């Protein structure tokens, strides 16, 4: 009860204060940057009260329209909360301290009826009734008024369908640029690995076999040594080539599926991992590959950076999305600007129109939540 009354009352009192500020600062809010920032703050505030994410930024003219409506509605609803809570306070004072006032200045309860407190009986009855009535209003009405204002705020500031489409196009354009850049970087990495590793070893094999061919009749011992070196170099080249291919698509996914691949990741992890894996159904190969790499990178981060003693992995389907959540009990404070691989995860997930959310307060725990659309 206390939390319900406090949240609704605090929101309305804050609304009253911000409405007054809006009224006084209205000339400043005519500037689009100021109006947009003020509206964004209120949109986030309303979203927190309702427990819903706030939408994208609307155009400037809607910010100004909201400011005018906020003055009228915010002042009205805020005054209701102020009068309600103020009169509860007056009743509490009159109930307990009426005797401390001079007889001609004792407080009045139910001022509409001019009930003056002149004895304990009046103080107890009238004060208790007033507190009960206004407490009921604070319990039932103020939270409803607060949510009404929050819904009005979000409705006025929510982007239109055309604006949402424009924002969506912008997001997809940015993600497409990121995908192209990531694809180019991946091709360069693969070319570099093949050129510096596998290709160099294949050249060495060719040279060793050529030298062995020239020495075939003159020095059999040298031929045997060269063939042995060529065989060892060929094995090393196969290992390097297999490593490069694994970065393109892990063979374990083809052999054991995502379930088996994740079980293998958990078994190889440096910290114990509790895995909760729901029935995932059929997933596109691209989704499986991205999920595998994201989880592998996340568990690597837990081992290397988190100083954790245990981790948990939950994978399931939420509607048409694959949901991944990796948590650990480590020290937290993960910062993707310090090379923890989060930026790479975001690029991989964004390529499939997914989203990554990292929650890692100092002291932990750390939670990495990923959503990947699974549409074929």
C-alpha positions in Angstrom: 0.0 0.0 0.0 2.8 2.4 0.9 4.6 1.9 -2.4 1.4 2.3 -4.4 0.4 5.6 -2.7 4.0 6.8 -2.7 4.6 6.2 -6.4 1.3 7.8 -7.5 1.6 10.7 -5.1 5.3 11.3 -5.9 4.6 11.2 -9.6 1.8 13.7 -9.3 3.7 16.1 -7.1 6.6 15.9 -9.5 4.2 16.5 -12.3 2.9 19.6 -10.5 6.5 20.9 -10.1 7.4 20.2 -13.7 4.2 21.8 -14.9 5.1 25.0 -13.0 8.7 24.8 -14.5 7.2 24.3 -18.0 4.9 27.4 -17.5 7.8 29.6 -16.3 10.2 28.3 -19.0 7.8 28.3 -21.9 9.8 30.9 -23.9 12.9 28.7 -23.6 11.0 25.6 -24.7 10.2 27.3 -28.0 13.7 26.3 -29.0 13.4 22.7 -30.5 16.5 21.3 -28.7 15.2 22.4 -25.3 11.7 21.2 -26.0 12.9 17.9 -27.2 15.1 17.2 -24.2 12.4 18.2 -21.7 9.9 16.0 -23.6 12.3 13.1 -23.7 12.8 13.2 -19.9 9.1 13.2 -19.3 8.5 10.4 -21.7 11.1 8.2 -19.9 9.5 9.2 -16.6 6.1 8.2 -17.7 7.5 4.9 -19.2 9.1 4.0 -15.8 5.8 4.5 -14.0 3.9 2.4 -16.5 6.7 -0.2 -16.9 6.9 0.2 -20.6 9.8 1.3 -22.9 9.7 4.8 -24.1 9.3 5.3 -27.9 11.6 7.3 -30.1 11.8 11.0 -30.4 8.9 12.9 -32.0 9.2 16.0 -34.1 9.6 19.4 -32.4 6.0 20.7 -33.0 4.6 17.8 -31.0 7.0 18.5 -28.1 5.7 22.1 -27.9 2.1 20.8 -28.1 2.8 18.4 -25.3 4.3 21.2 -23.2 1.1 23.3 -23.4 -1.1 20.3 -22.5 1.3 19.4 -19.7 0.8 22.8 -18.1 -3.0 22.5 -18.1 -3.2 18.8 -17.1 -0.2 18.7 -14.9 -1.2 21.7 -12.8 -4.7 20.3 -12.3 -3.8 16.7 -11.4 -0.8 17.9 -9.3 -3.0 20.3 -7.3 -5.4 17.4 -6.5 -2.5 15.4 -5.1 -1.2 18.4 -3.2 -4.5 19.2 -1.6 -5.2 15.5 -0.7 -1.8 14.9 0.9 -1.8 18.4 2.5 -5.1 17.9 4.2 -4.0 14.5 5.5 -1.1 16.3 7.1 -3.4 18.9 8.5 -5.7 16.2 10.0 -2.7 14.4 11.5 -1.5 17.7 13.1 -5.0 18.6 14.3 -5.5 15.1 15.7 -2.4 15.1 17.8 -1.5 18.7 18.5 -4.8 20.6 18.6 -4.3 21.4 22.3 -1.1 23.3 21.5 -2.9 26.0 19.5 -4.5 29.0 21.1 -8.3 28.6 21.3 -9.0 31.1 18.6 -6.4 29.6 16.2 -7.1 26.0 16.4 -7.1 24.2 13.0 -10.3 23.5 11.1 -11.1 20.1 9.7 -13.4 19.6 6.7 -13.2 23.3 6.0 -16.3 23.1 3.7 -18.3 22.4 6.9 -16.2 24.6 9.2 -15.6 21.9 11.8 -13.2 23.4 14.3 -11.3 21.2 16.7 -12.1 22.2 20.3 -11.8 18.9 22.2 -10.4 15.4 22.0 -13.7 14.0 20.8 -13.9 16.3 17.8 -10.2 15.8 17.1 -10.5 12.0 17.2 -13.7 11.7 15.2 -13.2 14.5 12.6 -9.5 13.8 12.2 -9.9 10.1 11.8 -12.7 10.6 9.2 -10.7 13.1 7.2 -7.6 10.9 7.3 -9.7 7.8 6.3 -11.5 9.6 3.4 -8.4 11.3 2.0 -6.3 8.1 2.5 -8.8 6.3 0.4 -8.5 9.0 -2.2 -4.7 8.7 -2.1 -4.9 4.9 -2.4 -7.5 4.6 -5.2 -7.5 7.9 -7.0 -4.0 9.3 -7.0 -2.4 6.2 -8.7 -5.1 6.3 -11.3 -4.6 10.0 -12.0 -0.8 9.4 -12.2 -1.2 6.6 -14.7 -3.7 8.7 -16.6 -1.2 11.5 -16.9 1.6 9.0 -17.9 -0.6 7.5 -20.6 -1.5 10.9 -21.9 2.2 11.9 -22.0 3.2 8.8 -23.9 0.2 9.1 -26.3 1.0 12.7 -27.2 4.8 12.0 -27.5 4.6 8.7 -29.2 5.8 8.7 -32.9 3.2 8.2 -35.6 3.3 5.1 -37.9 5.2 7.1 -40.5 7.7 8.3 -38.0 8.2 4.8 -36.7 8.7 3.5 -40.2 11.3 6.3 -40.8 13.1 5.4 -37.6 13.0 1.7 -38.6 14.5 2.5 -42.0 17.3 4.5 -40.3 18.1 1.6 -37.9 18.2 -0.9 -40.8 20.4 1.5 -42.8 22.8 1.8 -40.0 22.8 -2.0 -39.3 23.3 -2.6 -43.1 26.4 -0.4 -43.0 27.6 -2.3 -40.0 27.0 -5.6 -41.7 28.9 -4.5 -44.8 31.8 -3.3 -42.7 31.8 -6.5 -40.6 31.6 -8.6 -43.7 34.6 -6.8 -45.3 36.6 -7.1 -42.1 35.7 -10.8 -41.9 36.9 -11.4 -45.5 40.1 -9.6 -44.8 40.7 -11.7 -41.7 40.1 -14.9 -43.6 42.3 -13.8 -46.4 45.1 -12.9 -44.0 44.8 -16.2 -42.1 44.9 -18.2 -45.3 47.8 -16.1 -46.7 50.0 -16.0 -43.6 49.2 -19.5 -42.4 47.8 -22.1 -44.8 49.2 -20.7 -48.0 52.7 -20.3 -46.6 52.7 -23.9 -45.4 51.4 -25.2 -48.7 54.3 -23.3 -50.4 56.7 -25.0 -48.0 55.3 -28.4 -48.8 55.7 -27.7 -52.5 59.3 -26.7 -52.0 60.1 -29.7 -49.8 58.5 -32.1 -52.3 60.4 -30.5 -55.1 63.7 -30.8 -53.2 62.9 -34.5 -52.4 62.2 -35.1 -56.1 65.6 -33.7 -57.1 67.3 -35.8 -54.4 65.4 -39.0 -55.1 68.3 -40.9 -56.8 71.3 -39.2 -55.2 70.4 -39.0 -51.5 67.6 -41.3 -50.2 68.2 -40.2 -46.6 67.6 -36.5 -47.5 64.4 -37.6 -49.5 63.1 -39.3 -46.4 63.7 -36.3 -44.2 62.1 -33.9 -46.7 59.0 -36.1 -47.1 58.7 -36.3 -43.3 58.9 -32.5 -43.0 56.4 -32.2 -45.9 54.0 -34.6 -44.1 54.2 -32.6 -40.8 53.7 -29.3 -42.7 50.7 -30.7 -44.4 49.1 -31.7 -41.1 49.8 -28.2 -39.7 48.2 -26.7 -42.8 45.1 -28.9 -42.3 44.8 -27.8 -38.7 45.1 -24.1 -39.6 42.6 -24.5 -42.5 40.2 -26.3 -40.2 40.5 -23.4 -37.7 39.7 -20.9 -40.4 36.7 -22.8 -41.6 35.4 -23.1 -38.0 35.3 -19.3 -37.8 33.0 -19.3 -40.9 30.6 -21.9 -39.6 31.4 -24.2 -36.6 31.3 -27.8 -37.7 29.9 -28.8 -34.3 26.7 -27.1 -35.3 26.3 -29.3 -38.3 27.4 -32.4 -36.3 25.5 -32.0 -33.0 23.1 -29.1 -33.5 22.8 -26.0 -31.3 21.9 -28.1 -28.3 25.0 -30.2 -28.5 27.2 -27.3 -29.4 26.1 -25.3 -26.3 26.6 -28.3 -24.1 30.1 -28.5 -25.4 30.7 -24.8 -24.7 29.5 -25.2 -21.1 31.7 -28.2 -20.6 34.8 -26.4 -21.9 34.0 -23.2 -19.9 36.5 -22.2 -17.2 33.6 -21.7 -14.7 30.6 -24.0 -13.9 27.7 -23.2 -16.2 24.1 -24.1 -15.5 22.3 -24.5 -18.8 18.5 -24.1 -19.3 17.6 -25.0 -22.8 14.0 -24.9 -24.0 12.6 -26.6 -27.1 14.0 -24.3 -29.8 12.4 -25.9 -32.8 13.9 -25.4 -36.2 16.3 -22.4 -36.5 17.9 -20.9 -39.5 21.6 -21.7 -39.9 22.5 -18.0 -39.6 20.7 -17.7 -36.3 22.4 -20.8 -34.9 25.8 -19.5 -36.0 25.3 -16.1 -34.4 23.8 -17.6 -31.2 26.8 -20.0 -30.9 29.4 -17.2 -31.4 27.6 -14.8 -29.0 27.3 -17.5 -26.3 30.9 -18.6 -26.8 32.2 -15.0 -26.5 30.0 -14.3 -23.5 31.3 -17.4 -21.6 34.9 -16.5 -22.6 34.3 -13.0 -21.1 33.0 -14.7 -17.9 36.1 -16.8 -17.6 38.7 -14.1 -18.5 37.3 -10.9 -17.1 34.4 -11.4 -14.6 36.2 -13.3 -11.8 33.0 -15.3 -11.4 32.5 -18.6 -9.6 29.5 -19.7 -11.6 27.4 -18.7 -14.7 24.0 -19.5 -16.0 22.8 -19.8 -19.6 19.1 -19.7 -20.6 18.1 -20.2 -24.2 14.5 -20.3 -25.4 11.9 -19.0 -27.9 9.9 -15.9 -27.2 7.3 -15.5 -29.9 9.3 -15.4 -33.1 12.6 -14.6 -31.4 15.4 -16.6 -30.0 16.1 -15.4 -26.5 19.6 -15.8 -25.0 20.5 -14.8 -21.4 23.9 -15.3 -19.9 24.4 -14.3 -16.2 27.4 -14.6 -13.9 28.1 -13.7 -10.2 31.3 -11.9 -11.0 32.5 -8.4 -10.2 30.5 -6.7 -12.9 31.5 -3.4 -14.4 31.8 -4.8 -18.0 32.7 -2.0 -20.4 32.5 -2.8 -24.1 34.9 0.1 -24.8 37.7 -2.0 -23.3 37.8 -4.9 -25.8 35.4 -7.3 -24.1 33.9 -8.4 -27.4 30.5 -6.8 -26.8 30.8 -4.6 -29.9 31.4 -7.6 -32.0 28.4 -9.3 -30.5 26.2 -6.3 -31.3 27.4 -6.3 -35.0 26.7 -10.0 -35.4 23.2 -9.7 -33.8 22.4 -6.5 -35.6 23.1 -8.2 -38.9 20.0 -10.4 -38.2 18.0 -7.4 -36.9 18.4 -8.5 -33.3 19.2 -6.6 -30.1 21.7 -6.9 -27.3 21.3 -5.6 -23.8 24.1 -5.6 -21.2 23.4 -5.0 -17.5 26.7 -5.0 -15.5 26.7 -2.8 -12.5 29.9 -2.6 -10.5 30.0 -5.5 -8.0 27.8 -7.6 -10.3 25.9 -9.6 -11.3 26.3 -9.2 -15.1 23.5 -10.1 -17.4 23.8 -10.3 -21.2 20.4 -10.5 -22.9 20.1 -11.1 -26.6 17.1 -11.3 -28.9 17.4 -12.7 -32.5 14.5 -12.9 -34.9 14.1 -16.4 -36.2 12.0 -15.7 -39.4 13.2 -17.8 -42.3 
